Amino acid sequence: MTRYVLSRDNLRILMNLMRVKQDILVANKSKFLRLLGDLKIDNEDDQFEPDKAQVMKEISALEPKE
């Protein structure tokens, strides 16, 4: 799974899906949050954890459109 999320192509697909239609993101919100929560990186990137926390906060705040 780590290889999947670290793939540039897969990340590009996910980002395009989030940009085009947030309904997919809202419907799978708990899965995305679980995936991001478990995501760790091997190198030392001081900005990774704060960025990840911000993304998780934004995803958590999403609500379905009525």
C-alpha positions as CSV (number, residue, x, y, z in Angstrom):
1,M,0.0,0.0,0.0
2,T,2.9,2.4,0.8
3,R,4.2,1.9,-2.8
4,Y,0.7,2.7,-4.1
5,V,0.4,6.0,-2.2
6,L,4.0,7.0,-3.0
7,S,3.5,6.5,-6.7
8,R,3.3,9.9,-8.5
9,D,0.8,8.5,-11.0
10,N,-1.5,7.2,-8.3
11,L,-1.2,10.5,-6.3
12,R,-2.0,12.4,-9.4
13,I,-5.1,10.4,-10.0
14,L,-6.3,10.8,-6.4
15,M,-5.6,14.6,-6.5
16,N,-7.6,14.9,-9.8
17,L,-10.5,13.0,-8.3
18,M,-10.5,15.2,-5.2
19,R,-10.4,18.4,-7.4
20,V,-13.0,17.4,-9.9
21,K,-15.6,15.8,-7.6
22,Q,-15.4,15.9,-3.8
23,D,-18.3,13.5,-3.5
24,I,-15.8,10.6,-3.9
25,L,-13.7,12.0,-1.1
26,V,-16.7,12.6,1.2
27,A,-18.0,9.0,0.6
28,N,-14.6,7.5,1.4
29,K,-13.6,10.0,4.1
30,S,-13.0,7.4,6.8
31,K,-10.9,5.3,4.5
32,F,-8.8,8.2,3.5
33,L,-8.3,9.3,7.1
34,R,-7.3,5.8,8.1
35,L,-4.9,5.6,5.2
36,L,-3.3,9.0,6.0
37,G,-3.2,8.2,9.7
38,D,-1.1,5.1,9.0
39,L,1.1,6.8,6.5
40,K,4.7,7.2,7.5
41,I,7.7,8.2,5.4
42,D,11.3,6.9,5.6
43,N,13.2,10.1,5.1
44,E,13.3,13.0,7.5
45,D,10.9,15.7,6.3
46,D,10.0,18.1,9.0
47,Q,7.0,19.4,7.1
48,F,5.4,16.1,6.3
49,E,3.6,15.6,9.6
50,P,2.2,19.1,9.8
51,D,1.0,18.9,6.2
52,K,-0.5,15.5,6.8
53,A,-2.3,16.8,9.8
54,Q,-3.7,19.7,7.8
55,V,-4.9,17.5,5.0
56,M,-6.6,15.2,7.6
57,K,-8.3,18.2,9.2
58,E,-9.6,19.4,5.9
59,I,-10.9,15.9,4.9
60,S,-12.5,15.5,8.4
61,A,-14.4,18.8,7.9
62,L,-15.9,17.8,4.6
63,E,-19.7,17.3,4.6
64,P,-21.9,15.8,1.9
65,K,-23.6,18.2,-0.5
66,E,-27.3,18.5,-0.2
